[in-house]
Amino acid sequence: MATRAVKKGDRYVINGTKCFITNGPVANLITIFAMTDASKGVKGISAFVVPTKTPGFSVAKWEKKMGIKGSPTGELVFEDVEVPAENLVGEEGKGFVYAMKTLDTSRPVIGAQACGLARGALEQAIKYAKERVQFGRPIGSFQGIGWMLADMAAEIDAARSLVYQAARLVDEDSPNKSYLSACSKLVASDVAMRVTTNALQIAGGYGYMREYPFERMMRDAKITQIYEGTNQIMKLVISRELLK
Ligand SMILES: Cc1cc2nc3c(=O)[nH]c(=O)nc-3n(C[C@H](O)[C@H](O)[C@H](O)COP(=O)(O)OP(=O)(O)OC[C@H]3O[C@@H](n4cnc5c(N)ncnc54)[C@H](O)[C@@H]3O)c2cc1C
């Protein structure tokens, strides 16, 4: 973590850059993590709330993305951004703990996003499979297509159950919440990628065209395997919990 926050009297002065920040370019208020004591490693990280109207804050870049184009992503710059000491979130040096707790909560949310996307793609695929006629029959009546739909539906229901279970453990503040949060994001995002890819396949050539929503759903699904920690990192979290 390269961003620094230095205490000066009753204020903190923040300097650094944050990349790929969801909704950053349009936010009024930002939560930022910064090093208040670099010598302490993760125990030197603190969290702050920064109103974006504060002098020294700027948006350096709006990213051009593959998908989720409804949500702007940007690079944010903090140049001698001064905030009152009361803008420190919780205690100094506890930022890493807050970040990890936040991720436990937000990962099932990404799982839920993935389930919603997958369900939408399945609904579109079912509609298409009923309407499109080839060789004198709706394509859904071919076993090859019907079984694809069955796999998609079963996987979505399994992923949704896992997301609900993880959300319950987060609500209960269970000791297993990190494990199941990571599992729910890993499974649901992989399901979303598979389901959206297969939904596009069911729509054939039209699946590839922008006229239909399939290609957008496939592009949107990809991010759920990346942000809030990649799925490789989810496996790291899960295996660490298993080997504790
Ligand atoms: C659209 C979008 C929005 C985002 N929004 C936000 C946001 O609002 N706030 C925010 O803080 N961040 C945000 N991010 C950042 C996002 O969380 C990171 O991009 C993501 O966690 C991956 O980190 P990275 O890009 O540095 O990839 P890297 O860490 O460089 O990873 C590259 C590859 O190496 C693999 N890898 C890395 N380490 C390991 C390891 N130990 N074992 C095995 N494989 C490994 C990764 O899985 C990946 O496949 C956003 C990103 C995107 C694309």
The ligand as a Gaussian input file, in Angstrom:
#p B3LYP/6-31G(d) Opt

LIG

0 1
 C      -14.015000      -3.099000     -12.823000
 C      -13.198000      -3.152000     -11.577000
 C      -13.647000      -2.503000     -10.428000
 C      -12.877000      -2.535000      -9.257000
 N      -13.314000      -1.846000      -8.149000
 C      -12.490000      -1.738000      -7.084000
 C      -12.834000      -0.906000      -5.975000
 O      -13.888000      -0.263000      -5.936000
 N      -11.970000      -0.805000      -4.936000
 C      -10.783000      -1.474000      -4.939000
 O      -10.027000      -1.344000      -3.968000
 N      -10.444000      -2.276000      -5.962000
 C      -11.254000      -2.406000      -7.031000
 N      -10.879000      -3.196000      -8.087000
 C       -9.589000      -3.901000      -8.015000
 C       -9.751000      -5.405000      -7.940000
 O      -10.182000      -5.806000      -6.653000
 C       -8.407000      -6.043000      -8.341000
 O       -8.180000      -5.745000      -9.711000
 C       -8.408000      -7.511000      -8.101000
 O       -8.468000      -7.821000      -6.722000
 C       -7.160000      -8.182000      -8.681000
 O       -5.997000      -7.513000      -8.303000
 P       -4.967000      -7.085000      -9.432000
 O       -5.695000      -6.417000     -10.526000
 O       -3.869000      -6.353000      -8.754000
 O       -4.437000      -8.449000     -10.011000
 P       -3.072000      -9.176000      -9.644000
 O       -2.947000      -9.303000      -8.158000
 O       -1.973000      -8.545000     -10.398000
 O       -3.352000     -10.614000     -10.206000
 C       -3.025000     -11.036000     -11.534000
 C       -3.285000     -12.528000     -11.628000
 O       -2.431000     -13.225000     -10.700000
 C       -3.211000     -14.022000      -9.822000
 N       -2.604000     -14.019000      -8.488000
 C       -2.168000     -12.960000      -7.751000
 N       -1.716000     -13.352000      -6.557000
 C       -1.840000     -14.708000      -6.533000
 C       -1.542000     -15.720000      -5.560000
 N       -1.042000     -15.430000      -4.371000
 N       -1.818000     -17.011000      -5.882000
 C       -2.341000     -17.332000      -7.095000
 N       -2.652000     -16.423000      -8.051000
 C       -2.407000     -15.139000      -7.762000
 C       -4.587000     -13.341000      -9.794000
 O       -5.586000     -14.237000      -9.402000
 C       -4.714000     -12.902000     -11.243000
 O       -5.153000     -13.983000     -12.028000
 C      -11.639000      -3.229000      -9.251000
 C      -11.203000      -3.891000     -10.418000
 C      -11.960000      -3.850000     -11.555000
 C      -11.432000      -4.559000     -12.795000

